[in-house]
Every structure is written in C-alpha cells, then in structure tokens.
Amino acid sequence: MTHLAARRPLAGLAVFVAAVAATAVVGALAATSAPAEYERLVTPSWAPPAWLFGPVWTALYALVAVSGWLFWKRFGATRELGLFAVQLVLNAAWTPLFFAAGRYGWALVDIVALLVAVAALVVLFGRRHRLAAWLLVPYLAWVAFATALNAGILALN
C-alpha cells in the first residue's frame, strides 16, 4: 500500500467518488431532455425503457468508483489508473455526443472505444486485484449492451 493510501484511504475513496460523480454530472447536464428524446427515437425491439437507465447507471457508477479505489488503495497511482481515467473521459463524452449533439455515429465510435478501454481495464485490474476487476464486469456488460443499442439506433434513425 502506498503511503498516501495507508494514511488517507477515505480521502482516496472521496476522490474516486468525485471523479465518477463528475462523469455522471457531465452526462446528466448533457441529457436534460434525454428521456423525451429517447422516446422519440426508433429503437430496436429489445431496447429498455428510458426510466431504467438512471438506476442502472447509478449502481454501475458506484461499482466503478469502488473498483478504482480498491485498486488505488493497494497499488497507488499506476498506469492502470491512467486507463481508468481514460474510460471515465470516454464515458463522459458519450451522452453529449449522443443526446446533446445528436451525433449517433460519433457516439458509437466513442462507446466502442469505451468498451475496449473497460475490457482492457478488467484484464489489467484482474492481473493484480481480482475484486477490483470483478466489480467492473457489470459495467463492461452494460457498456457492451449499450454499444449494441447505440448501433441499433444508428441503423434505425
């Protein structure tokens, strides 16, 4: 454990929660009209209802924050956490691209990059901290589903 992690583990948790919350806030600010816009889109028959996204993302963001914190607490600042930051940026970029800009194709490019980043993060975390990796698996599954949904919406609209 790094000296900072040993001395200030809860401060570290606060940093990870704040980083993930900032990602969520960017999405929320860019998606003020998202539920209505989502309802107007032609979506695949398997698309979930708009109300489901908020609760799912809330739970996933909590898992993501705890995963990053657990990894940091054990290993400190590492290149894996650089990838953790990259995936947060990619995550934050998707909602403005998709909902605020209506750029479904660019949003698909972004979410494919996010999917690759999260998959790589699961592998890298898994080599050193199994629990941190497993906490990201639901996020990976949801991003894979969201990638397919984005592709379906792009094809139908």
C-alpha angles and dihedrals in degrees: 000000000000120000092248092047090049093049101038112024094148091049087054091051089052090054092052092046090049093049093050091043089053088054090051093047092053088053093046093050091049093046105050090128095033099114092053093042092048090053090052093053123093101242134185115268090251095055113126122237116270094247091064097066097069097054093041094050092046091056093043093049090053090053092047093051093048091046093053092044094050091051092047092046091058101036108017122218107351138160088260087065088052087061088045088058092046092054090050090054091048090048092050091050096054101071096049089048095047104035108018096040099025089224099145093168094052089044088055091052089050095048093048088054088047091051091052092047094050092046090051090047091053089052094045095045089045091060091059110017117024097188092051088052095047091051087062096052096086088049090051091049093049093047089051089051091045090050090056090046092050090050091048092050091047090052094047099043 
